[in-house]
Amino acid sequence: DYWGLIFMGLCLSTLLLALTQGRRQGWDSSYIRTLFAIAGPAFLIFILIERYTRAPVIHLDLYRNLAFTMASFASCLNSMSIHSMQFLTALLLQQILGLDALQTGMVILPSMLLSGVMGPVGGTLSDKVNPRIPVLIGFAGMAGLFYAMSYANAFTTVLTMTLIMIGIRLALNLIHTPLTRMAMVALHAGEVREGTGLEGVVRGIGGSFGVALTGVILEMRHAWHFGRLVEEHHLASIDALQVMNGVREVLGKGGVIGPMVEVQARAWLQLEVGRAAQIGAFQDVLLLLALLQVAALVPTLLIRSGVRGHTPQPAKSEPG
């Protein structure tokens, strides 16, 4: 299905470009409008191709199965959150906590190692108990951890961030394998191969759009917080005047004299306002990720348990 692959790639690439560059180029610019104008028809053509081709890239008929659809939707939400979290964590550790690239990697490394060791736990649990139980626990746990992470600021310790990352990875291990099992047992035996591939595609698309949307929302919330802080703490306000007087005194003791005192004091105040706006934007997006995990509980509860479509083996004839 080369044509389906081409139009799917065209739709996704133009849509991702529009989302990631919309704020910089302007949402009403001709460039962004052109990208959206290409993505829309490309998507419709892709759907038509997949409906009528003999060997489609994405088997849309599988989405007639409600259980599989709900499992795919939950997987998509989870993938969006995880990829967005990875994107945000690196930025938060470096831009807010002031860590370098090596230190950031050392904070993330324990959670990745533990995730590899604990990976089989989710599969084992899904074999012994109803797979819905570890999935629900995992989503609820991730929601709580994202919510806790939304309180991160410049005073958050590295140990706290490391423990939160470990918790998120442990919760993810409770979700991935059991959720995949719930999706596959809802399909007929001949559909499992296509379903497995389709779930991987959905996870990949969800992760890509998660990062793109996170970047857009992060910029929008940063602009909103910055505007609000500038309005509340303009240079004529009492709080700003008190802070500026303190900064001027510190700069004066540090040897800065003349007009440079005022220049550096204003630059420092603007830097701190920008940093506070950045922290607020990170907190807003992390809270949104927590809400996505709560939303994922709904499709998980709608997945019907049980195996359907697997042809039973004929009973062996008794000898004699």
Sequence and secondary structure as in RCSB ss.txt:
>XXXX:A:sequence
DYWGLIFMGLCLSTLLLALTQGRRQGWDSSYIRTLFAIAGPAFLIFILIERYTRAPVIHLDLYRNLAFTMASFAS
CLNSMSIHSMQFLTALLLQQILGLDALQTGMVILPSMLLSGVMGPVGGTLSDKVNPRIPVLIGFAGMAGLFYAMS
YANAFTTVLTMTLIMIGIRLALNLIHTPLTRMAMVALHAGEVREGTGLEGVVRGIGGSFGVALTGVILEMRHAWH
FGRLVEEHHLASIDALQVMNGVREVLGKGGVIGPMVEVQARAWLQLEVGRAAQIGAFQDVLLLLALLQVAALVPT
LLIRSGVRGHTPQPAKSEPG
>XXXX:A:secstr
 HHHHHHHHHHHHHHHHHHHHHHHH TTSHHHHHHHHHHHHHHHHHHHHHHH SS SS GGGGGSHHHHHHHHHH
HHHHHHHHHHHHHHHHIIIIIS   HHHHHHHHHHHHHHHHHHHHHHHHHHHHS THHHHHHHHHHHHHHHHHHT
T  TT  HHHHHHHHHHHHHHHHHHHHHHHHHHHTTS GGGHHHHHHHHHHHHHHHHHHHHHHHHHHHHHHHHHH
HHHHHHHT TTSHHHHHHHHHHHHHHHHTT  THHHHHHHHHHHHHHHHHHHHHHHHHHHHHHHHHHHHHHHHHH
HHS  S  S           
